[in-house]
Amino acid sequence: MPSGSKIWHFRFTINGKESITSIGSYSTIGLKEARDKSHELRKLVLEGINPVAKKKEMKRLARFNSDNSFIAVATEWYDTNKKKWAADHAQRLWRRLELHVLPALGSRPIVEISTLELLDVLRRPEKDGKTETTHRMLQTCRQIFRFGVLTQKLKYNPANDLDGALKAHKAVSYPTIGHNQLPEFIEKLEQSRTSLLNRFAIKMLLLTFVRQGELRRAKWSDVDFKAAEWRIRPETTKMRTLHYVPLSKQALDVLCEIRKLSGDSEYIFPSQQQRKNPFISENTINKVIHQMGYKGVLVGHGFRSLASTILNEHGFRADVIERQLAHMPRDKVRAAYNRAEYLTERREMMNWWAKFLANVGLK
């Protein structure tokens, strides 16, 4: 070559036309390897295949496989849908893929992944008893492959044949305490060695029994003190719908105390490390509860079942309780009716609940 480098060339004639293609660099490919490669190319010529066209097709196929690898399709699916999900859910979903699926299947062309290959990957967490993880991964993979089919990356969804192939998962309820244990818990909460803001966060969780993600992301602009309502934004709720939480006098009093601490912040419960996260972390409340001596006995989410049990025992209507828990009916018409008609009953119920907590020691 004009630059001084030396390259092996293979000359051939096909369809009466002489052509040339490169085999590789003289400095990296020895004579024997060059001859072996030339024999392979000569076989192609004898079969009527142009080696140059074949090389271009192989490069095109390699680019196609790279652009349509499992991780590429999964990323496109994730980016398309993540705005529909709560941030915590989106983060957990992708993290699960990173830990259990992408190491084995990420670089594989999605069209080449078979049902048995996918099953082998999904079954690996079962060895550690993580049956919930395997079923969640199957659900996610099925959606990714379905997206691949819809975008014409492949013709068949290999996850469709895996129903019943994984070990059954038995759902475990979030640990909680009984109503007779509430006085002791509240006393320990008052004595806990944590920040005042964290203590108020647990009190608000008790008074409203919302999901922790909804509490953590609450903004001062969401609270209407005059109407005594907390309007939880759709993007922070599990069902992606606006959710109204009637606020009792006790809840409003706690919010007034919190405002003395974080009133200058956008968020009601701002993080101390706002560069990483503007509001308190996912583990903050559970960590405080664990430090109080309730590890394995109670988590923040357990307040929801605790409140549901007590309210049901005291005769409140199940539909009203379920609506306050933001458990939405699948029937959209009925859901709209519940939202419109149950607010007065929910307000009365939340006031009763706050008085009940005050009677067992909540200040």
Short mmCIF file of the C-alpha atoms (twelve columns), coordinates in Angstrom:
data_MODEL
# 
_entry.id   MODEL 
# 
loop_
_atom_site.group_PDB 
_atom_site.id 
_atom_site.type_symbol 
_atom_site.label_atom_id 
_atom_site.label_alt_id 
_atom_site.label_comp_id 
_atom_site.label_asym_id 
_atom_site.label_seq_id 
_atom_site.Cartn_x 
_atom_site.Cartn_y 
_atom_site.Cartn_z 
_atom_site.pdbx_PDB_model_num 
ATOM 1   C CA . MET A 1   0.000   0.000   0.000   1 
ATOM 2   C CA . PRO A 2   1.202   3.630   -0.512  1 
ATOM 3   C CA . SER A 3   1.431   4.009   3.269   1 
ATOM 4   C CA . GLY A 4   3.879   1.122   3.456   1 
ATOM 5   C CA . SER A 5   1.489   -1.355  5.102   1 
ATOM 6   C CA . LYS A 6   1.129   -4.840  3.595   1 
ATOM 7   C CA . ILE A 7   -2.246  -6.543  3.127   1 
ATOM 8   C CA . TRP A 8   -3.239  -9.975  1.846   1 
ATOM 9   C CA . HIS A 9   -5.495  -9.720  -1.200  1 
ATOM 10  C CA . PHE A 10  -7.688  -12.372 -2.777  1 
ATOM 11  C CA . ARG A 11  -8.297  -11.939 -6.506  1 
ATOM 12  C CA . PHE A 12  -11.256 -13.662 -8.076  1 
ATOM 13  C CA . THR A 13  -13.464 -13.589 -11.143 1 
ATOM 14  C CA . ILE A 14  -17.230 -13.962 -10.923 1 
ATOM 15  C CA . ASN A 15  -19.747 -13.527 -13.732 1 
ATOM 16  C CA . GLY A 16  -16.853 -12.653 -16.028 1 
ATOM 17  C CA . LYS A 17  -15.766 -9.725  -13.870 1 
ATOM 18  C CA . GLU A 18  -12.458 -9.622  -11.981 1 
ATOM 19  C CA . SER A 19  -12.567 -8.353  -8.412  1 
ATOM 20  C CA . ILE A 20  -10.371 -8.145  -5.343  1 
ATOM 21  C CA . THR A 21  -11.025 -8.312  -1.622  1 
ATOM 22  C CA . SER A 22  -8.845  -7.958  1.447   1 
ATOM 23  C CA . ILE A 23  -8.082  -10.947 3.684   1 
ATOM 24  C CA . GLY A 24  -6.239  -9.025  6.385   1 
ATOM 25  C CA . SER A 25  -2.989  -7.430  7.431   1 
ATOM 26  C CA . TYR A 26  0.295   -9.176  6.567   1 
ATOM 27  C CA . SER A 27  1.610   -8.326  10.032  1 
ATOM 28  C CA . THR A 28  -1.205  -10.176 11.868  1 
ATOM 29  C CA . ILE A 29  -2.182  -12.990 9.497   1 
ATOM 30  C CA . GLY A 30  0.391   -15.663 8.597   1 
ATOM 31  C CA . LEU A 31  0.732   -17.397 5.237   1 
ATOM 32  C CA . LYS A 32  -1.136  -20.558 6.310   1 
ATOM 33  C CA . GLU A 33  -4.092  -18.599 7.688   1 
ATOM 34  C CA . ALA A 34  -4.179  -16.444 4.569   1 
ATOM 35  C CA . ARG A 35  -4.254  -19.577 2.376   1 
ATOM 36  C CA . ASP A 36  -7.047  -21.103 4.523   1 
ATOM 37  C CA . LYS A 37  -9.106  -17.933 4.173   1 
ATOM 38  C CA . SER A 38  -8.499  -17.838 0.423   1 
ATOM 39  C CA . HIS A 39  -9.751  -21.445 0.143   1 
ATOM 40  C CA . GLU A 40  -12.960 -20.458 1.957   1 
ATOM 41  C CA . LEU A 41  -13.449 -17.495 -0.366  1 
ATOM 42  C CA . ARG A 42  -12.746 -19.665 -3.425  1 
ATOM 43  C CA . LYS A 43  -15.540 -22.036 -2.328  1 
ATOM 44  C CA . LEU A 44  -17.937 -19.090 -2.258  1 
ATOM 45  C CA . VAL A 45  -16.906 -18.100 -5.780  1 
ATOM 46  C CA . LEU A 46  -17.473 -21.680 -7.006  1 
ATOM 47  C CA . GLU A 47  -20.986 -21.492 -5.498  1 
ATOM 48  C CA . GLY A 48  -21.611 -18.264 -7.397  1 
ATOM 49  C CA . ILE A 49  -21.413 -16.060 -4.293  1 
ATOM 50  C CA . ASN A 50  -19.498 -12.784 -4.503  1 
ATOM 51  C CA . PRO A 51  -17.149 -12.613 -1.453  1 
ATOM 52  C CA . VAL A 52  -17.316 -8.800  -1.441  1 
ATOM 53  C CA . ALA A 53  -21.126 -8.838  -1.364  1 
ATOM 54  C CA . LYS A 54  -21.010 -11.578 1.282   1 
ATOM 55  C CA . LYS A 55  -18.710 -9.486  3.489   1 
ATOM 56  C CA . LYS A 56  -21.021 -6.465  3.181   1 
ATOM 57  C CA . GLU A 57  -24.013 -8.617  4.059   1 
ATOM 58  C CA . MET A 58  -22.204 -10.007 7.125   1 
ATOM 59  C CA . LYS A 59  -21.377 -6.475  8.303   1 
ATOM 60  C CA . ARG A 60  -24.968 -5.386  7.717   1 
ATOM 61  C CA . LEU A 61  -26.234 -8.405  9.660   1 
ATOM 62  C CA . ALA A 62  -23.795 -7.695  12.503  1 
ATOM 63  C CA . ARG A 63  -25.034 -4.095  12.680  1 
ATOM 64  C CA . PHE A 64  -28.645 -5.288  12.578  1 
ATOM 65  C CA . ASN A 65  -28.028 -7.792  15.393  1 
ATOM 66  C CA . SER A 66  -26.289 -5.109  17.443  1 
ATOM 67  C CA . ASP A 67  -29.125 -2.620  16.910  1 
ATOM 68  C CA . ASN A 68  -31.631 -5.358  17.712  1 
ATOM 69  C CA . SER A 69  -29.895 -7.029  20.613  1 
ATOM 70  C CA . PHE A 70  -32.019 -7.795  23.659  1 
ATOM 71  C CA . ILE A 71  -30.578 -4.828  25.564  1 
ATOM 72  C CA . ALA A 72  -31.223 -2.469  22.632  1 
ATOM 73  C CA . VAL A 73  -34.864 -3.540  22.351  1 
ATOM 74  C CA . ALA A 74  -35.276 -3.534  26.146  1 
ATOM 75  C CA . THR A 75  -33.870 -0.003  26.342  1 
ATOM 76  C CA . GLU A 76  -36.197 1.218   23.585  1 
ATOM 77  C CA . TRP A 77  -39.179 -0.406  25.339  1 
ATOM 78  C CA . TYR A 78  -38.136 1.084   28.687  1 
ATOM 79  C CA . ASP A 79  -37.687 4.604   27.281  1 
ATOM 80  C CA . THR A 80  -41.060 4.366   25.546  1 
ATOM 81  C CA . ASN A 81  -42.946 3.371   28.691  1 
ATOM 82  C CA . LYS A 82  -41.108 4.800   31.706  1 
ATOM 83  C CA . LYS A 83  -43.181 8.010   31.791  1 
ATOM 84  C CA . LYS A 84  -46.211 5.861   32.628  1 
ATOM 85  C CA . TRP A 85  -44.546 4.434   35.743  1 
ATOM 86  C CA . ALA A 86  -43.678 5.783   39.143  1 
ATOM 87  C CA . ALA A 87  -39.951 6.522   39.378  1 
ATOM 88  C CA . ASP A 88  -39.388 3.854   42.063  1 
ATOM 89  C CA . HIS A 89  -41.111 1.201   39.962  1 
ATOM 90  C CA . ALA A 90  -39.111 2.120   36.856  1 
ATOM 91  C CA . GLN A 91  -35.847 2.009   38.797  1 
ATOM 92  C CA . ARG A 92  -36.609 -1.364  40.388  1 
ATOM 93  C CA . LEU A 93  -37.706 -2.847  37.054  1 
ATOM 94  C CA . TRP A 94  -34.505 -1.874  35.247  1 
ATOM 95  C CA . ARG A 95  -32.322 -2.899  38.183  1 
ATOM 96  C CA . ARG A 96  -33.954 -6.354  38.128  1 
ATOM 97  C CA . LEU A 97  -33.087 -6.670  34.428  1 
ATOM 98  C CA . GLU A 98  -29.509 -5.570  35.101  1 
ATOM 99  C CA . LEU A 99  -29.049 -8.166  37.818  1 
ATOM 100 C CA . HIS A 100 -30.801 -11.193 36.378  1 
ATOM 101 C CA . VAL A 101 -31.380 -10.920 32.617  1 
ATOM 102 C CA . LEU A 102 -28.962 -8.590  30.840  1 
ATOM 103 C CA . PRO A 103 -25.734 -10.388 31.864  1 
ATOM 104 C CA . ALA A 104 -26.924 -13.531 30.056  1 
ATOM 105 C CA . LEU A 105 -29.096 -12.146 27.250  1 
ATOM 106 C CA . GLY A 106 -28.166 -8.471  26.845  1 
ATOM 107 C CA . SER A 107 -25.817 -8.828  23.874  1 
ATOM 108 C CA . ARG A 108 -27.789 -11.618 22.184  1 
ATOM 109 C CA . PRO A 109 -29.759 -10.738 19.018  1 
ATOM 110 C CA . ILE A 110 -33.343 -10.760 20.286  1 
ATOM 111 C CA . VAL A 111 -34.503 -12.792 17.292  1 
ATOM 112 C CA . GLU A 112 -32.171 -15.660 18.275  1 
ATOM 113 C CA . ILE A 113 -33.327 -16.035 21.897  1 
ATOM 114 C CA . SER A 114 -35.304 -19.249 22.301  1 
ATOM 115 C CA . THR A 115 -37.965 -20.140 24.852  1 
ATOM 116 C CA . LEU A 116 -35.649 -22.684 26.536  1 
ATOM 117 C CA . GLU A 117 -32.792 -20.157 26.738  1 
ATOM 118 C CA . LEU A 118 -35.098 -17.600 28.365  1 
ATOM 119 C CA . LEU A 119 -36.457 -20.235 30.761  1 
ATOM 120 C CA . ASP A 120 -32.928 -21.148 31.866  1 
ATOM 121 C CA . VAL A 121 -32.208 -17.491 32.734  1 
ATOM 122 C CA . LEU A 122 -35.516 -16.992 34.553  1 
ATOM 123 C CA . ARG A 123 -35.072 -20.115 36.674  1 
ATOM 124 C CA . ARG A 124 -31.712 -19.110 38.143  1 
ATOM 125 C CA . PRO A 125 -33.116 -16.961 41.006  1 
ATOM 126 C CA . GLU A 126 -35.373 -19.859 42.005  1 
ATOM 127 C CA . LYS A 127 -32.331 -21.583 43.517  1 
ATOM 128 C CA . ASP A 128 -32.235 -18.802 46.137  1 
ATOM 129 C CA . GLY A 129 -35.981 -18.973 46.716  1 
ATOM 130 C CA . LYS A 130 -36.653 -15.747 44.785  1 
ATOM 131 C CA . THR A 131 -39.837 -16.949 43.135  1 
ATOM 132 C CA . GLU A 132 -41.375 -13.469 43.109  1 
ATOM 133 C CA . THR A 133 -38.346 -12.190 41.178  1 
ATOM 134 C CA . THR A 134 -38.685 -14.912 38.537  1 
ATOM 135 C CA . HIS A 135 -42.362 -14.153 37.933  1 
ATOM 136 C CA . ARG A 136 -41.723 -10.409 37.746  1 
ATOM 137 C CA . MET A 137 -38.883 -10.999 35.270  1 
ATOM 138 C CA . LEU A 138 -41.131 -13.186 33.125  1 
ATOM 139 C CA . GLN A 139 -43.739 -10.440 33.049  1 
ATOM 140 C CA . THR A 140 -41.131 -7.844  32.064  1 
ATOM 141 C CA . CYS A 141 -39.492 -10.058 29.430  1 
ATOM 142 C CA . ARG A 142 -42.877 -10.891 27.921  1 
ATOM 143 C CA . GLN A 143 -43.538 -7.155  27.496  1 
ATOM 144 C CA . ILE A 144 -40.094 -6.555  25.966  1 
ATOM 145 C CA . PHE A 145 -40.489 -9.393  23.452  1 
ATOM 146 C CA . ARG A 146 -44.018 -8.211  22.663  1 
ATOM 147 C CA . PHE A 147 -42.593 -4.752  21.952  1 
ATOM 148 C CA . GLY A 148 -40.025 -6.433  19.700  1 
ATOM 149 C CA . VAL A 149 -42.808 -8.161  17.772  1 
ATOM 150 C CA . LEU A 150 -44.770 -4.918  17.403  1 
ATOM 151 C CA . THR A 151 -41.677 -3.098  16.109  1 
ATOM 152 C CA . GLN A 152 -40.889 -6.005  13.735  1 
ATOM 153 C CA . LYS A 153 -37.634 -6.978  15.434  1 
ATOM 154 C CA . LEU A 154 -38.865 -10.580 15.664  1 
ATOM 155 C CA . LYS A 155 -41.929 -12.581 14.646  1 
ATOM 156 C CA . TYR A 156 -42.677 -14.600 17.783  1 
ATOM 157 C CA . ASN A 157 -42.666 -13.917 21.522  1 
ATOM 158 C CA . PRO A 158 -40.654 -16.741 23.200  1 
ATOM 159 C CA . ALA A 159 -42.032 -15.769 26.635  1 
ATOM 160 C CA . ASN A 160 -45.601 -16.680 25.679  1 
ATOM 161 C CA . ASP A 161 -45.038 -20.418 26.226  1 
ATOM 162 C CA . LEU A 162 -43.641 -20.125 29.756  1 
ATOM 163 C CA . ASP A 163 -46.846 -19.902 31.774  1 
ATOM 164 C CA . GLY A 164 -46.698 -22.685 34.353  1 
ATOM 165 C CA . ALA A 165 -43.002 -23.350 33.753  1 
ATOM 166 C CA . LEU A 166 -41.819 -21.457 36.849  1 
ATOM 167 C CA . LYS A 167 -42.275 -22.373 40.488  1 
ATOM 168 C CA . ALA A 168 -45.430 -20.864 41.957  1 
ATOM 169 C CA . HIS A 169 -44.946 -17.773 44.095  1 
ATOM 170 C CA . LYS A 170 -46.846 -17.453 47.344  1 
ATOM 171 C CA . ALA A 171 -47.452 -13.812 48.151  1 
ATOM 172 C CA . VAL A 172 -46.321 -12.727 51.605  1 
ATOM 173 C CA . SER A 173 -48.100 -9.870  53.352  1 
ATOM 174 C CA . TYR A 174 -46.115 -6.901  54.604  1 
ATOM 175 C CA . PRO A 175 -45.341 -7.397  58.302  1 
ATOM 176 C CA . THR A 176 -47.444 -5.281  60.639  1 
ATOM 177 C CA . ILE A 177 -48.460 -5.053  64.276  1 
ATOM 178 C CA . GLY A 178 -51.840 -5.452  65.992  1 
ATOM 179 C CA . HIS A 179 -53.845 -2.546  67.399  1 
ATOM 180 C CA . ASN A 180 -52.921 -3.629  70.949  1 
ATOM 181 C CA . GLN A 181 -49.240 -3.008  70.058  1 
ATOM 182 C CA . LEU A 182 -49.831 0.544   68.851  1 
ATOM 183 C CA . PRO A 183 -49.376 2.301   72.234  1 
ATOM 184 C CA . GLU A 184 -45.952 0.732   72.725  1 
ATOM 185 C CA . PHE A 185 -44.940 1.557   69.141  1 
ATOM 186 C CA . ILE A 186 -45.993 5.197   69.513  1 
ATOM 187 C CA . GLU A 187 -44.109 5.486   72.805  1 
ATOM 188 C CA . LYS A 188 -40.954 4.066   71.189  1 
ATOM 189 C CA . LEU A 189 -41.397 6.419   68.247  1 
ATOM 190 C CA . GLU A 190 -41.398 9.437   70.592  1 
ATOM 191 C CA . GLN A 191 -38.214 8.145   72.236  1 
ATOM 192 C CA . SER A 192 -36.468 7.105   68.996  1 
ATOM 193 C CA . ARG A 193 -33.042 8.575   68.259  1 
ATOM 194 C CA . THR A 194 -33.845 9.893   64.801  1 
ATOM 195 C CA . SER A 195 -34.420 13.316  63.298  1 
ATOM 196 C CA . LEU A 196 -37.626 15.195  64.074  1 
ATOM 197 C CA . LEU A 197 -38.476 15.195  60.348  1 
ATOM 198 C CA . ASN A 198 -38.233 11.384  60.177  1 
ATOM 199 C CA . ARG A 199 -40.457 11.081  63.244  1 
ATOM 200 C CA . PHE A 200 -43.037 13.359  61.624  1 
ATOM 201 C CA . ALA A 201 -42.852 11.286  58.422  1 
ATOM 202 C CA . ILE A 202 -43.847 8.150   60.354  1 
ATOM 203 C CA . LYS A 203 -46.650 10.022  62.110  1 
ATOM 204 C CA . MET A 204 -48.015 11.223  58.749  1 
ATOM 205 C CA . LEU A 205 -47.790 7.671   57.422  1 
ATOM 206 C CA . LEU A 206 -49.817 6.486   60.428  1 
ATOM 207 C CA . LEU A 207 -52.405 9.249   60.076  1 
ATOM 208 C CA . THR A 208 -52.912 8.886   56.308  1 
ATOM 209 C CA . PHE A 209 -51.784 5.271   55.580  1 
ATOM 210 C CA . VAL A 210 -50.679 6.263   52.058  1 
ATOM 211 C CA . ARG A 211 -47.922 4.418   50.208  1 
ATOM 212 C CA . GLN A 212 -44.394 5.413   51.208  1 
ATOM 213 C CA . GLY A 213 -43.521 6.610   47.694  1 
ATOM 214 C CA . GLU A 214 -46.504 8.970   47.777  1 
ATOM 215 C CA . LEU A 215 -45.426 10.353  51.145  1 
ATOM 216 C CA . ARG A 216 -41.789 10.763  50.139  1 
ATOM 217 C CA . ARG A 217 -42.676 12.685  46.961  1 
ATOM 218 C CA . ALA A 218 -45.256 14.951  48.594  1 
ATOM 219 C CA . LYS A 219 -44.849 18.664  47.838  1 
ATOM 220 C CA . TRP A 220 -46.154 21.598  49.815  1 
ATOM 221 C CA . SER A 221 -48.093 22.645  46.712  1 
ATOM 222 C CA . ASP A 222 -50.068 19.375  46.959  1 
ATOM 223 C CA . VAL A 223 -51.589 20.359  50.311  1 
ATOM 224 C CA . ASP A 224 -54.653 22.567  50.538  1 
ATOM 225 C CA . PHE A 225 -54.754 23.641  54.191  1 
ATOM 226 C CA . LYS A 226 -58.041 25.528  53.754  1 
ATOM 227 C CA . ALA A 227 -59.818 22.525  52.201  1 
ATOM 228 C CA . ALA A 228 -57.974 20.112  54.538  1 
ATOM 229 C CA . GLU A 229 -56.947 17.964  51.580  1 
ATOM 230 C CA . TRP A 230 -53.780 16.426  50.236  1 
ATOM 231 C CA . ARG A 231 -54.008 15.881  46.496  1 
ATOM 232 C CA . ILE A 232 -51.511 13.209  45.506  1 
ATOM 233 C CA . ARG A 233 -50.325 13.801  41.950  1 
ATOM 234 C CA . PRO A 234 -51.049 11.038  39.382  1 
ATOM 235 C CA . GLU A 235 -47.369 10.579  38.533  1 
ATOM 236 C CA . THR A 236 -46.611 9.568   42.126  1 
ATOM 237 C CA . THR A 237 -49.480 7.084   42.605  1 
ATOM 238 C CA . LYS A 238 -49.405 3.396   41.779  1 
ATOM 239 C CA . MET A 239 -52.589 3.631   39.702  1 
ATOM 240 C CA . ARG A 240 -51.435 6.847   37.951  1 
ATOM 241 C CA . THR A 241 -54.593 8.726   38.982  1 
ATOM 242 C CA . LEU A 242 -55.184 11.771  41.167  1 
ATOM 243 C CA . HIS A 243 -55.854 10.639  44.742  1 
ATOM 244 C CA . TYR A 244 -57.478 12.762  47.433  1 
ATOM 245 C CA . VAL A 245 -56.506 12.301  51.077  1 
ATOM 246 C CA . PRO A 246 -58.786 14.125  53.562  1 
ATOM 247 C CA . LEU A 247 -56.632 15.587  56.313  1 
ATOM 248 C CA . SER A 248 -57.739 15.402  59.926  1 
ATOM 249 C CA . LYS A 249 -57.006 18.204  62.384  1 
ATOM 250 C CA . GLN A 250 -54.202 16.044  63.808  1 
ATOM 251 C CA . ALA A 251 -52.644 15.574  60.363  1 
ATOM 252 C CA . LEU A 252 -52.856 19.320  59.681  1 
ATOM 253 C CA . ASP A 253 -51.198 20.024  63.048  1 
ATOM 254 C CA . VAL A 254 -48.325 17.676  62.158  1 
ATOM 255 C CA . LEU A 255 -47.943 19.386  58.767  1 
ATOM 256 C CA . CYS A 256 -47.769 22.772  60.485  1 
ATOM 257 C CA . GLU A 257 -44.925 21.471  62.653  1 
ATOM 258 C CA . ILE A 258 -43.164 20.045  59.603  1 
ATOM 259 C CA . ARG A 259 -43.483 23.374  57.797  1 
ATOM 260 C CA . LYS A 260 -41.317 24.939  60.500  1 
ATOM 261 C CA . LEU A 261 -38.583 22.491  59.452  1 
ATOM 262 C CA . SER A 262 -38.977 22.230  55.678  1 
ATOM 263 C CA . GLY A 263 -41.293 25.053  54.656  1 
ATOM 264 C CA . ASP A 264 -38.586 26.575  52.456  1 
ATOM 265 C CA . SER A 265 -38.253 23.342  50.464  1 
ATOM 266 C CA . GLU A 266 -40.367 22.233  47.505  1 
ATOM 267 C CA . TYR A 267 -40.814 18.836  49.147  1 
ATOM 268 C CA . ILE A 268 -42.412 18.238  52.530  1 
ATOM 269 C CA . PHE A 269 -39.753 15.665  53.422  1 
ATOM 270 C CA . PRO A 270 -36.544 16.886  51.730  1 
ATOM 271 C CA . SER A 271 -33.430 14.752  51.725  1 
ATOM 272 C CA . GLN A 272 -30.306 15.790  53.581  1 
ATOM 273 C CA . GLN A 273 -28.351 14.791  50.450  1 
ATOM 274 C CA . GLN A 274 -30.349 16.725  47.861  1 
ATOM 275 C CA . ARG A 275 -27.714 16.304  45.151  1 
ATOM 276 C CA . LYS A 276 -28.558 12.598  45.036  1 
ATOM 277 C CA . ASN A 277 -32.299 12.868  45.734  1 
ATOM 278 C CA . PRO A 278 -34.531 15.862  46.504  1 
ATOM 279 C CA . PHE A 279 -36.674 13.911  49.003  1 
ATOM 280 C CA . ILE A 280 -36.023 11.260  51.667  1 
ATOM 281 C CA . SER A 281 -34.898 7.864   50.401  1 
ATOM 282 C CA . GLU A 282 -36.936 4.711   49.967  1 
ATOM 283 C CA . ASN A 283 -35.340 3.078   53.032  1 
ATOM 284 C CA . THR A 284 -35.523 5.999   55.478  1 
ATOM 285 C CA . ILE A 285 -38.787 5.127   57.232  1 
ATOM 286 C CA . ASN A 286 -38.179 1.371   57.372  1 
ATOM 287 C CA . LYS A 287 -34.668 1.949   58.733  1 
ATOM 288 C CA . VAL A 288 -36.037 4.045   61.604  1 
ATOM 289 C CA . ILE A 289 -38.691 1.404   62.363  1 
ATOM 290 C CA . HIS A 290 -36.024 -1.333  62.346  1 
ATOM 291 C CA . GLN A 291 -33.835 0.683   64.719  1 
ATOM 292 C CA . MET A 292 -36.799 0.937   67.072  1 
ATOM 293 C CA . GLY A 293 -36.710 -2.864  67.428  1 
ATOM 294 C CA . TYR A 294 -39.333 -3.839  64.844  1 
ATOM 295 C CA . LYS A 295 -37.143 -5.447  62.202  1 
ATOM 296 C CA . GLY A 296 -39.071 -8.296  60.619  1 
ATOM 297 C CA . VAL A 297 -42.155 -7.253  62.623  1 
ATOM 298 C CA . LEU A 298 -43.262 -4.019  60.954  1 
ATOM 299 C CA . VAL A 299 -42.541 -1.967  57.835  1 
ATOM 300 C CA . GLY A 300 -44.014 1.357   56.747  1 
ATOM 301 C CA . HIS A 301 -46.331 -0.334  54.260  1 
ATOM 302 C CA . GLY A 302 -47.757 -2.373  57.130  1 
ATOM 303 C CA . PHE A 303 -49.636 0.687   58.417  1 
ATOM 304 C CA . ARG A 304 -52.005 0.271   55.472  1 
ATOM 305 C CA . SER A 305 -53.131 -3.214  56.477  1 
ATOM 306 C CA . LEU A 306 -53.192 -2.162  60.153  1 
ATOM 307 C CA . ALA A 307 -55.543 0.737   59.372  1 
ATOM 308 C CA . SER A 308 -57.661 -1.411  57.050  1 
ATOM 309 C CA . THR A 309 -58.102 -4.088  59.710  1 
ATOM 310 C CA . ILE A 310 -59.091 -1.663  62.470  1 
ATOM 311 C CA . LEU A 311 -61.436 0.380   60.258  1 
ATOM 312 C CA . ASN A 312 -63.176 -2.766  59.028  1 
ATOM 313 C CA . GLU A 313 -63.541 -4.019  62.601  1 
ATOM 314 C CA . HIS A 314 -65.219 -0.737  63.578  1 
ATOM 315 C CA . GLY A 315 -67.853 -0.965  60.882  1 
ATOM 316 C CA . PHE A 316 -66.648 1.372   58.153  1 
ATOM 317 C CA . ARG A 317 -67.785 0.350   54.684  1 
ATOM 318 C CA . ALA A 318 -65.297 -1.765  52.749  1 
ATOM 319 C CA . ASP A 319 -65.706 0.336   49.570  1 
ATOM 320 C CA . VAL A 320 -64.856 3.507   51.490  1 
ATOM 321 C CA . ILE A 321 -61.764 1.918   53.062  1 
ATOM 322 C CA . GLU A 322 -60.589 0.506   49.726  1 
ATOM 323 C CA . ARG A 323 -61.028 3.868   48.045  1 
ATOM 324 C CA . GLN A 324 -59.003 5.577   50.776  1 
ATOM 325 C CA . LEU A 325 -56.290 2.961   50.256  1 
ATOM 326 C CA . ALA A 326 -56.358 3.951   46.549  1 
ATOM 327 C CA . HIS A 327 -57.333 0.435   45.530  1 
ATOM 328 C CA . MET A 328 -59.127 1.368   42.333  1 
ATOM 329 C CA . PRO A 329 -61.937 -0.772  40.846  1 
ATOM 330 C CA . ARG A 330 -61.213 -2.034  37.349  1 
ATOM 331 C CA . ASP A 331 -64.567 -0.614  36.231  1 
ATOM 332 C CA . LYS A 332 -63.794 3.011   35.278  1 
ATOM 333 C CA . VAL A 333 -67.413 4.121   35.737  1 
ATOM 334 C CA . ARG A 334 -67.513 2.663   39.246  1 
ATOM 335 C CA . ALA A 335 -64.111 4.189   39.998  1 
ATOM 336 C CA . ALA A 336 -65.395 7.643   39.011  1 
ATOM 337 C CA . TYR A 337 -68.493 7.129   41.189  1 
ATOM 338 C CA . ASN A 338 -66.355 6.108   44.157  1 
ATOM 339 C CA . ARG A 339 -64.171 9.165   43.770  1 
ATOM 340 C CA . ALA A 340 -67.186 11.485  43.547  1 
ATOM 341 C CA . GLU A 341 -69.439 9.945   46.216  1 
ATOM 342 C CA . TYR A 342 -67.130 8.612   48.921  1 
ATOM 343 C CA . LEU A 343 -65.205 11.774  49.818  1 
ATOM 344 C CA . THR A 344 -67.597 12.818  52.608  1 
ATOM 345 C CA . GLU A 345 -67.515 9.332   54.151  1 
ATOM 346 C CA . ARG A 346 -63.745 9.167   53.795  1 
ATOM 347 C CA . ARG A 347 -63.379 12.502  55.555  1 
ATOM 348 C CA . GLU A 348 -65.449 11.244  58.495  1 
ATOM 349 C CA . MET A 349 -63.450 8.016   58.568  1 
ATOM 350 C CA . MET A 350 -60.075 9.792   58.549  1 
ATOM 351 C CA . ASN A 351 -61.186 12.046  61.414  1 
ATOM 352 C CA . TRP A 352 -62.270 8.965   63.386  1 
ATOM 353 C CA . TRP A 353 -58.929 7.284   62.631  1 
ATOM 354 C CA . ALA A 354 -56.959 10.302  63.875  1 
ATOM 355 C CA . LYS A 355 -58.950 10.331  67.137  1 
ATOM 356 C CA . PHE A 356 -58.387 6.593   67.512  1 
ATOM 357 C CA . LEU A 357 -54.606 7.116   67.186  1 
ATOM 358 C CA . ALA A 358 -54.728 10.002  69.667  1 
ATOM 359 C CA . ASN A 359 -56.485 7.745   72.160  1 
ATOM 360 C CA . VAL A 360 -53.642 5.214   71.952  1 
ATOM 361 C CA . GLY A 361 -50.994 7.882   72.480  1 
ATOM 362 C CA . LEU A 362 -50.181 9.600   69.149  1 
ATOM 363 C CA . LYS A 363 -49.421 13.273  69.764  1 
# 
